[in-house]
Amino acid sequence: MHVLTKTLVSIHNQFGYSSIQYFDWFLDDCLASFGRKITNPPPESCIPVLFELGKQYAEMVIEADPFSDLLGLVYMELGSEYGKKRMGQFFTPDAVSTMCAEMTAPYSLTEPDRLHTLLEPASGAGSMLLVYVRVWLSRFHRVDNLGVYAVDLDSLCARMTALQLLSNCLVHPYDLGEIVVYQGNALADPDCWCRIVLATLPAHFERSDERVSAITPQLAKAQIDRVSTSEDQLGLFA
């Protein structure tokens, strides 16, 4: 069990708040460091605890290999203990994510300086994206030519994905070309999504929003074509 998980478990019901609630505030607090506005501020009594959680997470990112999934393990542990399995979420194991990334990532690039794009329509904690970035880095020794886009229905998951990508770019000497994360239904109209973060290197700044709007409607239609059109089936994604 990670140090961060142990701390979250130990403070369950402290000041009357669950570990999941502390985790929620922790994500907001960390993302605020990257400029995202906090819409649900925690009580002042909880701020010292959140400061300690943020410190522990920073130390974990520093000690771990670049683009490692740390928060997915924490969240699954908390969800099994206190979250009543929340939305029935079970994240992809690292070995499976690695296999998928090794099979799908290219071995060569005809346009190495162009911004290549990767889109995950159900990102969870960002495991698949993080592993793909690791594989890309191992093959091309750079990630500034890779734009990473993520969507998840669960606000906690979307924020975990955003935080893990941003914190790795901050701590380790690798800058992704673009990071765009949304909270929303990947099968619904992208105009209904809530943007969690948009971070773009200067070289790609002018085309960031246009690139996202060009990709996501195609994703939605492609996904819808692959599932039953019955109301019961699509209702799972509402």
PyMOL commands that set and color helices and strands:
alter all, ss='L'
color gray80, all
select helices_A, chain A and resi 3-10+19-32+44-63+71-81+94-104+127-140+155-171+190-192+202-225+231-237
alter helices_A, ss='H'
color red, helices_A
select strands_A, chain A and resi 116-120+146-152+178-183+194-200
alter strands_A, ss='S'
color yellow, strands_A
deselect
rebuild
show_as cartoon
